Amino acid sequence: MTATITLPPDEPVILIDRTFDAPRELVFKCFTDPVHIVHFWGPHGSTTPVCKIDLRVGGRWHYVMAFPDGNRYPVTSAYLEISPTERVVYRDAPGEYDGDLESLAPPFMVTTILFEDLGGGKTRVHSSVVLNSIADRDHQVERGFAHTVSQGLERLAEYLKTI
């Protein structure tokens, strides 16, 4: 089972869907708890040596993806909405983001992750990544963004088998 990636031709959005053989509560926890995220976030071959989460509206999520070639990519996001076990919405934020959503410039990217209980211990994760323009979306796709997310979801599927 792999992720399905959809690029609507007339919307600046990347849609990524994947079903997991795990209950919704566990899958949600994997996406919101650093103890779990460090085991799967990022593409194959990467690690996440830093992951800090303040899981609340306005809270900060900061992580660093590290690669075997020595490259490290710090990422900071701000949480916009959290509905436990159902939905998480976050946006890009500068590294020094301190929790003041009002002080942020308009977002470049807003991600919504929905967790759908399919019954029988299965969960569908639907990610919607909205960018400012179709050109921005296409540039992120060219850079490998959707492929990177898909690989992270593959890693999550494997990780879920171990817990």
C-alpha positions in Angstrom: 0.0 0.0 0.0 1.4 3.4 -1.0 0.4 7.0 -0.7 -1.8 8.5 -3.4 -0.7 11.9 -4.5 -3.2 14.2 -6.3 -2.5 17.6 -7.9 -5.8 19.3 -8.8 -5.1 21.2 -12.0 -6.9 24.4 -10.9 -5.9 24.6 -7.2 -2.6 25.3 -5.5 -2.8 22.2 -3.4 -1.1 18.8 -3.0 -3.3 16.0 -1.7 -1.7 13.0 -0.2 -3.7 10.0 1.1 -2.6 6.8 2.8 -4.3 4.1 4.8 -2.6 2.5 7.8 -3.2 -0.7 9.7 -3.5 1.0 13.0 -6.2 2.7 15.1 -6.9 6.4 14.6 -5.8 7.3 18.2 -2.4 5.7 17.6 -1.9 7.3 14.2 -2.8 10.7 15.5 -0.4 10.3 18.4 2.4 9.4 16.0 1.8 12.7 14.2 1.7 14.8 17.3 4.2 13.3 19.8 8.0 13.7 19.3 8.6 10.3 20.8 7.0 8.8 17.7 7.8 11.5 15.0 11.6 10.9 15.3 11.1 7.4 14.0 9.5 8.2 10.7 9.4 11.9 9.8 11.2 12.5 6.5 12.4 10.5 3.5 14.3 7.3 3.5 17.8 7.7 4.8 17.0 10.8 6.9 16.8 11.1 10.6 15.0 13.6 12.9 17.5 14.3 15.7 15.5 17.3 17.0 11.8 17.4 17.4 9.9 19.7 19.8 6.2 20.1 19.9 3.9 22.5 21.8 0.6 20.9 20.8 -1.9 23.7 21.1 -3.3 26.4 18.8 -0.5 28.9 18.4 2.0 26.3 19.6 5.4 25.7 17.9 6.6 22.6 16.2 10.3 22.6 15.4 12.3 19.7 14.0 15.5 19.1 12.1 15.8 16.6 9.3 19.4 15.3 9.0 20.8 13.4 6.0 23.8 11.0 5.6 25.7 13.7 3.5 25.7 16.0 6.6 22.9 18.3 5.4 20.5 19.4 8.1 17.2 21.1 7.4 15.5 22.9 10.4 11.8 23.4 10.0 9.4 25.4 12.2 5.6 25.4 12.0 2.8 27.0 14.0 -0.3 25.0 14.9 -3.6 26.7 13.7 -6.1 24.0 14.7 -6.0 20.8 16.7 -9.0 18.4 17.1 -7.6 15.4 19.0 -7.7 12.2 16.9 -9.4 13.9 14.0 -7.5 16.9 12.6 -4.3 18.9 12.8 -3.7 22.2 10.9 -0.3 23.9 10.8 1.5 26.5 8.8 5.1 27.5 8.1 6.7 29.8 10.6 10.1 31.4 11.1 12.6 29.6 13.3 12.3 32.3 16.0 8.5 31.9 16.1 7.4 32.5 19.8 3.7 31.5 19.7 2.2 34.8 18.6 0.1 33.8 15.5 -0.9 37.5 15.0 2.8 38.5 14.4 3.3 36.0 11.5 3.5 37.0 7.9 1.0 35.4 5.6 1.8 31.7 5.2 3.6 30.1 2.3 2.2 26.7 3.1 -0.8 25.5 5.2 -1.1 21.7 5.9 -4.3 20.0 7.1 -4.1 16.4 8.2 -7.4 14.5 8.7 -7.5 11.2 10.5 -10.4 9.0 9.4 -11.3 5.9 11.4 -12.2 3.2 8.8 -13.0 0.7 11.4 -11.3 -2.7 11.9 -8.2 -0.9 13.3 -7.5 1.0 10.0 -7.0 4.7 9.6 -7.0 6.9 6.5 -4.7 9.9 6.7 -5.6 12.6 4.3 -3.1 15.5 4.0 -3.9 18.7 2.1 -1.1 21.1 1.6 -2.2 24.5 0.3 0.3 26.9 -1.2 -0.1 30.4 -2.5 -0.1 29.6 -6.1 -0.1 26.8 -8.6 3.5 27.8 -9.5 4.5 27.5 -5.9 2.9 24.1 -5.7 4.5 22.9 -8.8 7.9 24.2 -7.6 7.5 22.2 -4.4 6.5 19.1 -6.4 9.6 19.5 -8.6 11.8 19.8 -5.4 10.4 16.4 -4.3 8.1 17.6 -1.5 5.3 15.1 -2.2 7.8 12.3 -2.7 9.4 13.1 0.6 6.0 13.1 2.4 5.1 9.8 0.7 8.4 8.2 1.9 7.7 9.4 5.4 4.3 7.7 5.3 6.0 4.5 4.2 8.4 4.8 7.2 5.3 5.4 9.4 3.7 2.2 8.2 6.8 0.3 9.1 7.1 2.0 12.4 3.5 1.2 13.3 4.3 -2.5 13.0 6.8 -2.1 15.9 4.6 -0.5 18.5 
